[in-house]
Amino acid sequence: MKLTCRYMYQLQQEAPRPKRIICPQEVENRPKYYGREFHGMISREQADELLSGAEGAYLIRESQRQPGSYTLALRFGYKTLNYRLFYDGKHFVGEKRFESIHDLVTDGFITLYIETKASEYIAKMTTNPIYEHVGYASLLREKVSRRTSKTKHDSKKALLVRVDSNSVEMITSLVRRAALKENENQFNYEKAHNFKVHTFKGPHWCEYCANFMWGLIAQGVRCSDCGLNVHKQCSKFVPNDCQPDLKRIKKVYCCDLTTLVKAHNTQRPMVVDMCIREIEERGLKSEGLYRVSGFTEHIEDVKMGFDRDGDKADIGADTYADINIIASALKLYFRDLPIPLITYDAYSKFIEAAKLINPDSRLEAIHEALLLLPPAHYETLRYLATHLKKVTMYEKDNFMNSENLGIVFGPTLMRPPDQNTLATLNDMRYHKSIVQLLIENEDVLF
C-alpha cells in the first residue's frame, strides 16, 4: 500500500467494529452506568471463553480479586485483552474520557489496529514534515501577497482551488503564516504555540506531518492562539513560530503579552503605547501621577474599551478628563498580565541582582537578568522605563521621583512564581529597588 496522507485514514476504516457480548440474565448490583455488556463477577478464563472466536467482541466484568473494581475485556488480534475500567461521569481506561462504553471500545480498537499495522510508519511520521518542506513553503509564499484583508482572502482562495482536496484541512494556518512572512513590518518575536487537547469533528489531517489524525475523540491538539492542528506527538517538533489569529484573541487585558503584540502586529501592546502617549501629552505635571488612582468604574470602562475596540479605543481628554484614570488603566494592564512583565523565569535573577551590595556589580547583574526576558517583554519594559524616566524629570510638579515610582510599579511589574505571600512581602523592598534602578539607569541598562 502506498504510504500517502490517507494511509492512516484507511487503516481507521479497517479497524475491527465493536461487538457487545450481552449477559443473558440480569446481574444483581450492576452499576447504573453499565449496560447489558456487564457480566458481573466472572473470571478471566470465563471472559476469554465468552469472547473467543469473535474479533472485536467486548464485555465488562467485576474483578474477583478486587470486588468493586471493573475490567473491560475485549478481543483483538485473536487474544483477549483486559483493561482496568474507571468512571467519573465519563468512562476511561487512560487519558481519554468517553460518554459511552461503545465509543471507548471503538476508539480503542482504532488505536490498537493502527499501532499494530503502522508502528514503524508512526515512528517516522515526523521525519519529513510538510510543515518545514521547502518546496511547499515556497509555493505558499508565491501564492500569498501582503497582509491585507482582501488580498489575503483572495490569495488563500486561489491557492486552495489548486491544491488536492485531501490537503485542504492541512494548510489553512500554513497559508496564513506564509502570508505574514511577506509583511515587511511583521515583528519577529518568537512565541511558542499554546496547544490544548482537541476533539475534531469529521476527518482531520495533521498540519505538521500531513497524516490523518485517528480516533473518535482527542485525536490531537490545537493551538488556541493560531488554530494550528497537529498530532500530540508532532506538537513536540513544531517550532516556536505561533502567529496568533485576531479572531481567536477575545480580549486585550489578561492576554499574554507576546500573544497580543503578535496578533496585532505591533512592537508593544497598544495599551502601553496609547496610555503613555496620552499621559505624556497632558499628564506629566499632574500631582501624584501613578500614585493617585482614578475612579474604579472609569478604569473598568477604559479596560472594556480596549477589550472591545482594541487600538480604536477612545481614551482622549474629552472622554476621560482625569489623567489618573488612564494611568490607573495602564497599571491595571500590567497587573492583569498572566505572565508578569518581569517574567517568572527571570524573577529570581532580578532578586539576586538587587541583593548585591556593589553598585557596579548590581547594575551588571540586572543587565544580565534583562537579557532573560522574552523580546516583547524586554521591549515593553524598555519603553516603560524610558517613559518613567521622563516622569521623574517633572518631579517638581508631579512629586514623583524614581523611588516613589519604584514603590508603585514594583509589585505591578513583578510577582514571585510560587505566589507565596511571605515571599512576596520579603521581596517587596527589592521590587521597589529594581524598578528604581531601571528608571535611573535606563540609558545604560537597555
C-alpha positions as CSV (number, residue, x, y, z in Angstrom):
1,M,0.0,0.0,0.0
2,K,1.3,3.4,-0.9
3,L,2.0,5.5,2.1
4,T,0.1,8.7,1.4
5,C,-1.6,11.1,3.8
6,R,-4.7,9.0,3.5
7,Y,-3.0,5.8,4.7
8,M,-3.9,6.3,8.4
9,Y,-7.5,7.1,7.5
10,Q,-7.8,3.9,5.5
11,L,-6.4,2.0,8.5
12,Q,-9.0,3.5,10.8
13,Q,-11.7,2.4,8.4
14,E,-10.3,-1.2,8.5
15,A,-10.2,-1.4,12.4
16,P,-12.5,-4.0,14.0
17,R,-16.0,-2.9,14.8
18,P,-17.2,-3.4,18.4
19,K,-19.4,-6.4,19.1
20,R,-21.1,-6.2,22.5
21,I,-21.4,-9.6,24.3
22,I,-24.7,-9.4,26.2
23,C,-25.2,-11.1,29.5
24,P,-28.2,-13.5,29.2
25,Q,-29.5,-12.8,32.7
26,E,-30.0,-9.7,34.8
27,V,-27.0,-9.2,37.1
28,E,-27.5,-8.0,40.6
29,N,-25.7,-4.9,41.7
30,R,-24.9,-3.9,38.2
31,P,-23.6,-0.3,38.2
32,K,-26.2,2.0,36.6
33,Y,-23.6,3.4,34.2
34,Y,-23.1,0.0,32.6
35,G,-25.5,-1.8,30.3
36,R,-26.1,-5.5,29.4
37,E,-22.4,-5.9,28.5
38,F,-21.8,-6.2,32.2
39,H,-21.4,-9.8,33.3
40,G,-20.8,-9.5,37.0
41,M,-18.0,-11.2,38.9
42,I,-16.6,-13.7,36.4
43,S,-13.0,-14.9,35.9
44,R,-10.6,-14.0,33.2
45,E,-11.0,-17.6,31.8
46,Q,-14.8,-17.2,31.6
47,A,-14.4,-13.9,29.9
48,D,-11.9,-15.3,27.4
49,E,-14.3,-18.1,26.6
50,L,-17.2,-15.7,26.0
51,L,-15.1,-13.6,23.7
52,S,-13.3,-16.3,21.8
53,G,-13.9,-16.5,18.1
54,A,-15.3,-13.0,17.7
55,E,-12.8,-10.3,16.7
56,G,-14.0,-7.0,18.1
57,A,-16.1,-8.6,20.9
58,Y,-16.1,-7.0,24.3
59,L,-17.7,-7.2,27.8
60,I,-17.3,-5.8,31.3
61,R,-16.7,-7.9,34.4
62,E,-16.2,-7.3,38.1
63,S,-12.8,-8.3,39.4
64,Q,-12.8,-11.4,41.6
65,R,-9.6,-10.3,43.3
66,Q,-10.7,-6.7,43.9
67,P,-14.5,-6.5,44.3
68,G,-15.8,-3.1,43.4
69,S,-13.3,-2.6,40.6
70,Y,-14.2,-3.4,36.9
71,T,-12.4,-4.7,33.9
72,L,-13.0,-4.1,30.2
73,A,-12.2,-7.3,28.3
74,L,-12.0,-7.2,24.5
75,R,-11.0,-9.4,21.7
76,F,-8.2,-8.1,19.4
77,G,-5.7,-10.0,17.3
78,Y,-7.3,-13.3,18.4
79,K,-6.3,-12.5,22.0
80,T,-8.3,-11.3,25.0
81,L,-7.0,-8.0,26.3
82,N,-8.0,-6.8,29.8
83,Y,-8.0,-3.1,30.9
84,R,-8.9,-1.6,34.3
85,L,-12.1,0.4,33.7
86,F,-13.0,3.7,35.5
87,Y,-15.9,6.0,35.7
88,D,-16.1,9.6,36.9
89,G,-19.0,10.8,35.0
90,K,-17.3,9.5,31.8
91,H,-15.7,6.2,31.0
92,F,-12.0,5.8,30.7
93,V,-9.0,3.4,30.8
94,G,-6.3,6.0,30.0
95,E,-6.3,9.8,29.4
96,K,-9.3,10.0,27.1
97,R,-12.8,10.1,28.6
98,F,-15.9,8.9,26.7
99,E,-19.6,9.4,27.1
100,S,-20.3,5.7,26.3
101,I,-18.5,2.3,26.6
102,H,-19.2,1.8,22.9
103,D,-17.3,4.9,22.0
104,L,-14.4,3.9,24.3
105,V,-14.2,0.5,22.7
106,T,-14.4,1.9,19.2
107,D,-11.6,4.3,19.8
108,G,-9.6,1.6,21.5
109,F,-9.9,-0.7,18.5
110,I,-8.8,2.1,16.1
111,T,-5.7,2.8,18.2
112,L,-4.8,-0.8,18.6
113,Y,-5.3,-1.6,15.0
114,I,-3.3,1.5,13.7
115,E,-0.5,1.0,16.2
116,T,-0.2,-2.7,15.2
117,K,-0.3,-2.2,11.5
118,A,1.7,1.0,11.2
119,S,4.0,1.3,14.2
120,E,7.1,1.9,12.1
121,Y,5.2,4.4,10.0
122,I,4.0,6.3,13.1
123,A,7.6,6.4,14.4
124,K,8.8,8.1,11.2
125,M,5.8,10.5,10.7
126,T,7.8,13.5,12.0
127,T,11.0,12.9,9.9
128,N,9.8,14.7,6.7
129,P,7.1,17.1,7.8
130,I,5.1,19.1,5.4
131,Y,5.4,22.0,7.9
132,E,9.0,22.6,7.1
133,H,9.1,21.3,3.5
134,V,11.0,24.0,1.5
135,G,9.0,23.4,-1.8
136,Y,5.7,23.6,0.0
137,A,6.6,26.7,1.9
138,S,7.9,28.3,-1.3
139,L,4.6,27.5,-3.1
140,L,2.7,29.3,-0.3
141,R,4.8,32.3,-0.4
142,E,4.5,32.6,-4.1
143,K,0.7,32.4,-4.0
144,V,0.0,34.7,-1.0
145,S,0.5,38.5,-1.0
146,R,0.8,41.0,1.8
147,R,-1.4,41.0,4.9
148,T,-4.5,43.0,3.8
149,S,-7.9,41.6,4.4
150,K,-8.9,41.5,0.7
151,T,-5.7,40.3,-0.9
152,K,-5.2,37.7,1.9
153,H,-8.7,36.3,1.3
154,D,-8.3,36.2,-2.5
155,S,-4.9,34.6,-2.5
156,K,-5.9,32.0,0.0
157,K,-9.0,31.2,-2.1
158,A,-6.9,30.9,-5.3
159,L,-4.4,28.6,-3.6
160,L,-7.0,26.3,-2.2
161,V,-8.6,25.8,-5.6
162,R,-5.3,24.4,-6.9
163,V,-4.5,22.1,-4.0
164,D,-5.6,18.5,-3.9
165,S,-8.8,18.3,-1.8
166,N,-7.3,15.9,0.6
167,S,-4.8,18.6,1.7
168,V,-7.3,21.4,2.3
169,E,-7.5,20.7,6.0
170,M,-3.7,20.8,6.4
171,I,-2.9,24.2,5.0
172,T,-5.1,26.9,6.5
173,S,-2.7,28.1,9.2
174,L,0.3,27.4,6.9
175,V,-1.1,29.8,4.3
176,R,-1.7,32.5,6.9
177,R,1.8,32.1,8.3
178,A,3.3,32.4,4.8
179,A,1.2,35.5,4.2
180,L,2.5,37.1,7.3
181,K,6.1,36.4,6.4
182,E,5.5,38.6,3.3
183,N,4.7,41.5,5.6
184,E,7.8,43.6,6.0
185,N,6.5,45.2,9.2
186,Q,6.0,41.9,11.0
187,F,7.7,42.0,14.4
188,N,9.6,38.7,14.6
189,Y,9.0,37.8,18.3
190,E,9.3,34.1,18.9
191,K,6.2,32.6,20.5
192,A,5.5,29.0,21.5
193,H,2.2,27.5,20.4
194,N,-0.5,27.2,23.0
195,F,-1.5,23.6,22.3
196,K,-4.6,22.1,24.0
197,V,-6.1,18.6,23.5
198,H,-8.9,18.9,20.9
199,T,-11.6,16.7,19.6
200,F,-12.0,17.1,15.8
201,K,-15.4,16.6,14.1
202,G,-15.0,14.7,10.9
203,P,-11.7,13.6,9.2
204,H,-8.7,15.9,10.0
205,W,-5.1,15.8,8.9
206,C,-2.1,16.9,10.9
207,E,-0.7,20.2,9.7
208,Y,2.8,19.2,10.7
209,C,3.3,15.7,9.2
210,A,0.2,15.7,6.9
211,N,-1.1,12.4,8.2
212,F,-4.6,11.5,9.3
213,M,-5.5,12.3,13.0
214,W,-7.1,9.0,14.0
215,G,-9.5,8.2,16.8
216,L,-13.0,9.3,17.8
217,I,-12.1,12.0,20.4
218,A,-9.0,13.9,21.5
219,Q,-7.3,12.9,18.2
220,G,-4.7,15.7,18.5
221,V,-4.0,19.2,19.8
222,R,-5.0,22.6,18.6
223,C,-3.1,25.9,19.2
224,S,-5.8,28.1,20.9
225,D,-3.9,31.2,19.7
226,C,-3.4,30.5,16.0
227,G,-5.5,27.4,15.3
228,L,-2.7,25.0,14.2
229,N,-3.9,21.4,14.3
230,V,-1.3,18.6,14.9
231,H,-0.8,15.2,16.5
232,K,0.1,15.3,20.1
233,Q,3.5,13.7,19.3
234,C,4.1,16.2,16.4
235,S,3.5,19.1,18.7
236,K,6.9,18.5,20.3
237,F,8.6,19.2,17.0
238,V,6.7,22.3,15.9
239,P,9.0,25.4,16.2
240,N,8.1,28.4,18.3
241,D,6.6,30.4,15.4
242,C,3.0,30.8,16.6
243,Q,1.3,33.7,14.8
244,P,-1.9,34.4,16.8
245,D,-5.1,35.0,14.9
246,L,-7.0,38.1,15.9
247,K,-10.3,36.1,15.6
248,R,-9.1,33.9,18.5
249,I,-7.9,36.8,20.8
250,K,-11.1,37.7,22.6
251,K,-9.6,40.4,24.9
252,V,-6.7,42.8,25.4
253,Y,-6.4,42.7,29.2
254,C,-5.4,39.4,30.8
255,C,-4.0,38.3,27.5
256,D,-0.4,37.0,27.2
257,L,1.8,40.0,26.2
258,T,3.6,38.2,23.3
259,T,0.4,36.8,22.0
260,L,-1.2,40.2,22.0
261,V,1.6,42.0,20.1
262,K,1.9,39.3,17.5
263,A,-1.8,39.2,17.0
264,H,-1.9,43.0,16.4
265,N,1.5,43.1,14.7
266,T,2.8,45.8,17.0
267,Q,6.2,46.2,18.7
268,R,4.5,46.7,22.1
269,P,1.0,46.3,23.4
270,M,-1.2,49.0,22.0
271,V,-2.5,49.7,25.6
272,V,1.0,50.7,26.7
273,D,1.6,52.9,23.6
274,M,-1.7,54.6,23.7
275,C,-1.8,55.2,27.5
276,I,1.8,56.5,27.7
277,R,1.2,58.8,24.7
278,E,-1.9,60.2,26.4
279,I,-0.1,60.7,29.7
280,E,2.9,62.4,28.2
281,E,0.7,64.7,26.2
282,R,-1.3,66.0,29.1
283,G,-0.3,64.4,32.4
284,L,3.4,64.7,33.2
285,K,2.8,67.6,35.5
286,S,-0.2,66.0,37.3
287,E,0.5,65.8,41.0
288,G,0.8,62.2,42.3
289,L,0.9,60.7,38.8
290,Y,0.6,56.9,39.1
291,R,0.2,57.2,42.9
292,V,-3.3,58.8,42.8
293,S,-5.9,56.4,41.5
294,G,-8.8,57.2,39.2
295,F,-12.4,56.1,39.9
296,T,-12.7,52.3,39.7
297,E,-15.7,52.4,37.4
298,H,-14.0,54.7,34.9
299,I,-10.9,52.5,34.9
300,E,-13.1,49.5,34.2
301,D,-14.6,51.5,31.3
302,V,-11.2,52.0,29.8
303,K,-10.4,48.3,30.2
304,M,-13.6,47.3,28.5
305,G,-12.9,49.9,25.7
306,F,-9.6,48.3,24.9
307,D,-11.1,44.7,25.1
308,R,-13.9,45.7,22.8
309,D,-12.3,48.2,20.4
310,G,-8.5,47.5,20.6
311,D,-6.4,50.3,19.2
312,K,-9.7,52.2,18.3
313,A,-10.5,52.7,22.0
314,D,-11.2,56.3,22.9
315,I,-9.1,57.5,25.9
316,G,-8.8,61.1,25.0
317,A,-9.4,64.1,27.3
318,D,-12.9,64.6,26.1
319,T,-13.9,61.1,27.3
320,Y,-11.6,60.9,30.4
321,A,-10.5,64.3,31.6
322,D,-8.8,62.9,34.7
323,I,-5.4,61.6,33.6
324,N,-5.3,59.4,36.7
325,I,-7.9,57.2,35.0
326,I,-5.5,56.5,32.1
327,A,-2.5,56.0,34.4
328,S,-4.5,53.6,36.6
329,A,-5.7,51.7,33.5
330,L,-2.1,51.2,32.4
331,K,-1.1,49.9,35.8
332,L,-4.1,47.5,35.7
333,Y,-3.0,46.2,32.3
334,F,0.4,45.2,33.8
335,R,-1.2,43.7,36.9
336,D,-3.6,41.6,34.8
337,L,-0.9,40.0,32.7
338,P,-0.9,36.2,33.2
339,I,2.9,36.3,32.9
340,P,4.2,39.5,34.6
341,L,6.3,42.0,32.5
342,I,9.3,40.8,34.5
343,T,8.6,37.1,33.9
344,Y,8.5,34.3,36.4
345,D,11.6,32.7,34.7
346,A,13.7,35.8,35.2
347,Y,12.3,36.8,38.7
348,S,14.9,35.1,40.8
349,K,17.8,36.6,38.8
350,F,16.4,40.1,39.4
351,I,16.0,39.5,43.1
352,E,19.6,38.1,43.3
353,A,20.9,41.1,41.5
354,A,19.0,43.5,43.8
355,K,20.7,41.9,46.8
356,L,24.2,42.7,45.6
357,I,26.0,45.4,47.6
358,N,28.4,46.7,45.0
359,P,26.6,49.2,42.7
360,D,28.5,48.3,39.6
361,S,28.0,44.5,40.1
362,R,24.3,45.1,40.8
363,L,23.8,47.0,37.6
364,E,25.7,44.4,35.6
365,A,23.6,41.6,37.2
366,I,20.4,43.4,36.4
367,H,21.5,43.9,32.8
368,E,22.1,40.1,32.6
369,A,18.7,39.5,34.1
370,L,17.1,41.7,31.4
371,L,18.5,39.5,28.7
372,L,16.5,36.6,30.1
373,L,13.2,38.4,29.2
374,P,11.3,37.4,26.0
375,P,11.9,40.1,23.3
376,A,8.3,41.5,23.6
377,H,8.7,41.8,27.4
378,Y,12.1,43.4,27.1
379,E,11.0,46.0,24.5
380,T,7.9,46.9,26.6
381,L,9.9,47.2,29.8
382,R,12.5,49.4,28.0
383,Y,9.8,51.7,26.7
384,L,8.1,51.9,30.1
385,A,11.4,52.7,31.8
386,T,12.1,55.5,29.3
387,H,8.7,56.9,30.0
388,L,9.0,56.7,33.8
389,K,12.4,58.5,33.5
390,K,10.6,61.3,31.7
391,V,8.0,61.4,34.5
392,T,10.8,62.0,37.0
393,M,12.0,65.0,35.0
394,Y,8.8,66.7,36.1
395,E,9.3,65.8,39.8
396,K,8.8,69.5,40.9
397,D,5.3,69.4,39.5
398,N,4.2,65.8,40.0
399,F,6.2,65.0,43.2
400,M,7.1,61.6,41.7
401,N,10.8,60.6,41.8
402,S,12.3,57.2,40.9
403,E,11.9,55.8,44.4
404,N,8.1,56.7,44.5
405,L,7.6,55.2,41.1
406,G,9.5,52.1,42.3
407,I,7.1,51.7,45.2
408,V,4.1,52.0,42.8
409,F,5.4,49.8,40.0
410,G,7.4,47.2,41.9
411,P,4.6,44.9,42.7
412,T,2.8,45.7,39.4
413,L,5.7,44.6,37.2
414,M,6.9,41.5,39.1
415,R,5.5,38.7,41.1
416,P,7.2,35.6,42.6
417,P,6.5,32.4,40.7
418,D,5.1,30.5,43.6
419,Q,2.7,33.3,44.7
420,N,3.8,32.8,48.3
421,T,2.5,35.6,50.5
422,L,5.5,35.6,52.8
423,A,8.0,35.5,49.9
424,T,6.2,38.4,48.3
425,L,6.4,40.5,51.5
426,N,10.1,39.7,51.9
427,D,10.8,40.6,48.3
428,M,8.8,43.9,48.1
429,R,11.7,46.1,49.0
430,Y,13.7,44.5,46.2
431,H,10.8,45.0,43.8
432,K,11.0,48.7,44.5
433,S,14.7,49.0,44.2
434,I,14.8,47.0,40.9
435,V,12.2,49.4,39.3
436,Q,14.1,52.4,40.7
437,L,17.3,51.2,39.2
438,L,15.7,50.5,35.9
439,I,14.4,54.1,35.8
440,E,17.5,55.8,36.9
441,N,19.8,53.8,34.6
442,E,17.5,53.1,31.6
443,D,20.0,54.6,29.2
444,V,22.7,52.2,30.4
445,L,20.7,49.0,31.1
446,F,18.8,48.9,27.8
